[in-house]
Amino acid sequence: MPNAFRVAPGGSLSGSIRVPGDKSISHRSIMLGALADGVTHVTGFLEGADAISTMNVFRALGVKIEGPESGRVVVHGVGRDGLRPSATPLDCGNAGTAMRLLIGLLSGQGFESTLIGDESLTNRPMRRVTDPLAQMGAKFETRDGKPPVRIHAATGLKGIDYQMPMASAQVKSAVLLAGLYAQGETSVSEPAPTRDHTERMLAGFGVQLVRNGATVSLQGGQRLKATDIDVPADISSAAFFLVGASIAQGSDLLLEHVGINPTRTGILDILKLMGADIELLNAREVGGEPVADLRVRSAPLRGIEVPRDLVPLAIDEFPVLFVAAACASGRTVVTGAEELRVKESDRIAVMADGLKALGVSALPTPDGMIIEGRHGPGPVFSGGQIDSHGDHRIAMAFAMASLRASASVLIRDTLNVATSFPGFDRLAARAGLQIELVDA
């Protein structure tokens, strides 16, 4: 199987495309559909490896799930207390979101579970989730805070008022899911806004939540009622094309049906501060989530100091934002993004190495990066070879960099692109990227 991208230099992006469904919402649609009373129908489901891992975990826990077929999934809910123990460890593959949310959900079950993952996931920290859950009474065994994670059978969780030390939607979601099984009220307060898909979807399934400023609370013992979910296109996947069309001269691209949840639009806010030409068309609400068509045209970008309050709202999009910064005039400074160090790779180090390999001045810092832009009419990047370290967002970010390169870019270790964006190379080629799959 080809394991690398070779992308020819230059070109522009045009036409109309729809990127795959939102990964965060796809994960949650399976989880909450499984816990609901009744049958949940999902359309627009992301048929990527990460979301499929979540689906397979719940099948192992005794849930009947039909699909996916052309983005359609049917989840036959077993009710809040209907999950059954798996005879084997539950494999989350590369899906950090799945594992962290499952730790919360499974900590309230009356049986033991073990969560495992691939090599990348096995090296990602889980204490940020297990520590607050332990305060609720959950018990775990880990490998020095990393997977595998053995979750002991619940002996009675108690609600807590948790003040998150750092903004993380995964931690917030894990605590709230455990709170469904806890006695009393569970509250989570976040230091900065994070994506709120879990709260929106819980409400869609009939769970009563209370939002008071930065705090969200729920009472334990509530049941979920099945509902239908239409998954919008993933703004994190759209981000690659938003940047590609912004930096490639002559581009004019329409991205259809993109989720514009205000806790996810940091990428739009940051690009607009840099001078990007992005227009929201046909804004509407689908299944409780705001969506719109995004028209993006090439524009001269300028370097900025990224506002710290926007960082948690664009944390997954920084690899491609670093590419945008390289094409901007002046300096871009990113701080407060230390979470990038513990993603599928150390995204600060890997992106800095890749940018420098392509001739860009990039200084990694403990919590971000300083990039000296090379704005001008000609190429910004040299050609060269990039090691993506198996990180899908690194691979796709450097594929877009080739639009402003002087020679072809070879990106190695790209198989994990399928975890979040199956068919990326085909859709990118349709929009105008000169990309091919190769063995390297």
N, C-alpha and C positions, 0 to 999 in steps of 0.2 A: 504494500500500500504506500503511495507517495506520502512523504513525511515533511515536505518543504514547499514553500512558495517561491517561485522566481517571478519577479515583477519588473517589466520593462519600464524605462523612465518616461515621464511626461504624460500628456493626455489631459482630459478633463472629464467631468461627470455630468451626465444629463439624463433626461427622461423622468419616468415615474416608477418608483419601486416601493414595496412593502417589506420591511425587515421582519424576522420571525417574532413570535409572541414574547411578551415580557417574562423573563425567567423568574423573577421574584413572585409574580402573580401566579405563574404556572405551578411552582412549588406549593404555594399556599392553597391553590384550588384543590390539589390532591389531598393535602393534609386535612383541611377543614371539611371537604366533601366526605372523607373517610369517617370523620367523627360525627357527621350529621345523621339525623333521622331522615331517611328517604333517599332519593336518587338525585344526584347533581349532574347536570349536563354542562360540559365545558367546550367552548369553541375558541379557536385561535391559540390552542395549547402549543407551547414550544416543544418540538420533537427533537430536542438536543439531549446529549448524554446525561447532563446534570438532572434535568427534570425527569428523564426516564429512570434514573437511579431512585428518585423519590417514589415514583410509581411502583417500582419493583420492591422497595422496602415495604410499602403498605400492602402489596400483594402477599408478601411473606408474613405480614401481621394479620392475614385472614380477610382482607378486603377484596371484593370482586371489582375489577376495573376493566372496562372495555376500551380498546383503542391503544395508542392513538391512531387515528385514520384521518388524514387531511386536516389535522389540527383539532379533531373532535375526540372527546374522551367522555365516558360515562362512568361515574363513581357511585357504586352501590354502598351507601353509608351503613355503618354497623352501629352507630350511636356512640355517645360519649364513653361508654364503658364496654364497648363491644370488641375492642382489639384483642387478639390472641397472641400468645408468645410464639416466637419463631424458633424453629429447631436449629437454625444456623445463625451466625453473625449477620447483621444487617449491613450490607455494603453500600456506602454512600458515594463510591467512586471518587470523583473530583469535586463533589458538591459541598462546599463549606456551609452554604446556607442550609441545605438539607440537614447536615449533621448537627449544627448548632440549634436549629429549631426542634429537631427530633429529641435532642437531649432534654429540652424543656417538656415537650409533650410526653415522652416516655417516662420521665421522672415521676409522673403521677399514676403510673399503671401498677397493677397488683402482680406484676411478673417481672422477671429479670430480662434485660436486653443487653447486647453488645454491639456497638457501632464500630465499623471499620471503614477504611477508604484506601485510595491509591497512595503512591509514594508521596505525592505532593500534599495531599490532605493529611497524611499521617504526621507531617511535620508542622502542622498549623496549631496554634495555641487554642485550648478549650477552657482554660481556667476562667476567662472573663464570663463564661456562661455557667460553669459548674459552681463557682464561688457564690453567686447570689442564690442559686438553686439549693446549695447546701444550707444557706440561712433559712430556707423554707422547710428543711428537714430531709432533703434528698441525699442519697448516698451514692458515691461513684468510686470507681478505680480507673486510673489513667496511667499512661506512661510518662511520668513527670509532667503532667498537665497536657499531654498530647494524646491523640488516638493510638491504639484502640481505647474506647470509652465503655466501661462496664457499668450499667445502670442497675442498681439494686431495686428489688420490688418495693413499692411505696408502702410506708407504714403510717401514713397520715401527714400530708403536707399542710403547712399553715401559711396564710397570706402574710406578706411583708410589705413594707414601704421602702422601695429600693431607690436610692439616689445613684444613678449611673455615673461612674467616674469619668467615662469618655462616651461620646455619642456613638451608638451602635444600634442599628435597627435589628440586627440578629439577636443581640442580648435582650433588648426590649421585648422582642417577639417571644423568645424562649421563656422569659419570666411570665409573660401574660398567658402563654399556653399552659404552663405549669399551674398558673392561678386558676384555670378552669377546674382543676382537681384539688385545690386547696380549700381549707376551712377559712371563712371570712373573706376579707377584701385584700386584693393584691394591687399595689400601686407602683408605677414606675415613673420616675422623673428623669428627664434627659437634659444635659447641659446645653445642647444645641439641637435643633430639629433634625430628625432623621426620617427616612421613608416610612409612611404610615399604612402600607398595604395590609398589614395584619389587622390593624384596628378597623379599617374600612371593610375588610372581608368578614371579620367577626361580626360586625354590625349587620352585614348583608345576610349572614346566617342566623340572625335573630338574637345575638348576644348583646346584652345591655352594657355599654361602657360609658364612663364619665370622663370627659376631658376638661381639665382645669389648668389653663396655662400650659406649662411644660410637663404636666402630670396626667397620666391616663390610668384609670382604675377599673377593675371589674370584680364582681362577687363570684366566688367559687360555686360550683354545683350547677351552673347553667347548662342547658342543652342546646344543641345546634339544629336548625331546620334546613333541609336541603334547599338549594337555590340554583339558578342557572348563571353561568359566568362567561362573559365574552372578554377574552384576554387581548388587550391592546398590543400593538407592536412595541417592542422594547426600546426605550429611549437610549439605553446603554449600547445597544446594537446600532441604533440610528446615529449615535455619536461619531462613529468612524466616517460615515458619509457626510455628516454635518461639517466635520473638519476637512475631509477630502475636497468637498465642493468649495469650501471657503478658501483653500490655499491654491487650488488649480485654476489657472486663468481660463476664462471662458465657460466656467461651469454654471449650470442652471438645473437644479435637481429638485424633484418633489418627493418627499417621504410621506407615505400614506398611513393614516390611522395610528399615529404615534401617541403613546401614553404621555400626558403632560401633568401628571400628579405633581403638585407644587413642592413635594418633598424630594422630587427627582429631577427638577429642572435647573439645577446648578450649572449643568453643561451649557444650557441656553443663556443663562445670565452671564456666565464667564465669557463665552464667545462674543456676546453682544458688547460687553465691556471692552473687548479687544477690537471691536469694530466690525464684527461679522454681519452679513446681510441675511437675516433669517426672518421669515414672515410666517405667522400662524394663520392658517386658513381653516374654515369650516369647523371651528371649535364646538365641541359637543360633549355630552356625558354618556358613557356606556357602562351599565352595571355598577354605578357608583364611582367610576374612574373617569376623569376628564381626558379627552383625546382631541387631537387636531392633526391636520395635514401640515407639514413643515416644508416651505419652499426656501431653499438656500442657494445663493448666488455668490460667485467669487468676489472677494473684497480684500483690500489691504488691511492686514491685521497689525496691531500695535502691542508691544509688551506692557504688562501691568503687574502690580502687586495684587495677587488674588486675595480678595477679602476672606478672612478666616471663617466667617459665618457661612460662606458658600462651599467650603471644603467638604463637610459631611454630605452635602447635597449633590456632590459630583465625584465621590470617592472612587467609583469604579471607572470613571471616564478620564482620569488623569493621564494614563499612558498616551492616549491620542491627543489630549490637551497639551502635553509636552511637545508633541509634533507640531501643533499649531503655534506654540511659543517659539519654536525654532524658525518658523517662517515669518515671524512678526518683526516689526522694527523696534529696536530697543530691547530692554531687559525684562524678563518675566521672573517673578519671585513667588514661590509657593512655600507656605509654612503651615504648620498645624495638621500635616498629612502623614503623621507617623504610622497610621494604620496601613499605609501602602507597604510597609516593611514586612507585613505578615499576611499578604494575600497569596495567590497561587505561586508567586515568586516574591522576592524582595523587589517590588516594582520601582522603587527609587534607584537602587543600585543597577538593576538590569536595564532600565531605560537610559540612565546616564551612560552606561557602557555602550549601549547601542547608538545613542546620539553621537558620542565621541568617535565611534567607529566610522560614522558617516560624515565626520568633519565638523560637527557642531560643538560649541563650547557649552558644556553642561556640568555644573558643580553640584554634586549631591550633598545634602545636609541631613542631620538626624531626622528632621521632620518635613523634608521637602526637597526643593531643587531651585537652583538659580540658572537660568538659560539666557544666553546672549543670542538674540534673534539675528537672522541673516536675511532680512527682507530685501527684495530687489527683483528685477524682472527675470533674472536667470535662475539656474538651479540653486537650491539651498543645501542639498545633501549630495555627497559623493555617492558613487555606487559602493557596494561592499557586501559583506556577509554578516548576518545577525543571528545570534543564538537566542531564541525566545524563551529558553528554559522551560518549555512545555506550557507556557502561560498564554492562553488564547488571546487576551487583550493586548499583550506585547506584540504578538504576531500580526494581528490585524492593524494595530497602530503603525507599524513599520511598512505594512503593505501600502497604506495611504501616503506615507512619506515618499514613496517612489514617484508620486505625481510631480514632485519637485526635485527629483534626483537627476544627476548628470549621466548616470549609467545604471544598469540593472541592479536590483537588490535581491539577494538570496536570503530567505528567512527560514532557518532550520527549526525542527521540532514543533511542527504545527498540528499534529493530530488532535490536540485538545481543543482546537477551534470548534470542533463539533460539539463540545460540551455546552456552548452557549449560542452558537451561530452555525447550525448545519447549512451547507450550501453557500457559505460566504463567498467562496471563489467564483461561483457561477453568477450570483447576484451582482458582485462587484464588477465582473466582466461585462454583464449586461448594461451596467451604468457607465462603463467606459474604462475601467482599470485593465491594464494589459497584464493579466495574471495567469500563471499556469502552475499546475501541481507537478512536482518533480521528486525524484529520490535524491536525497543528499545526506 
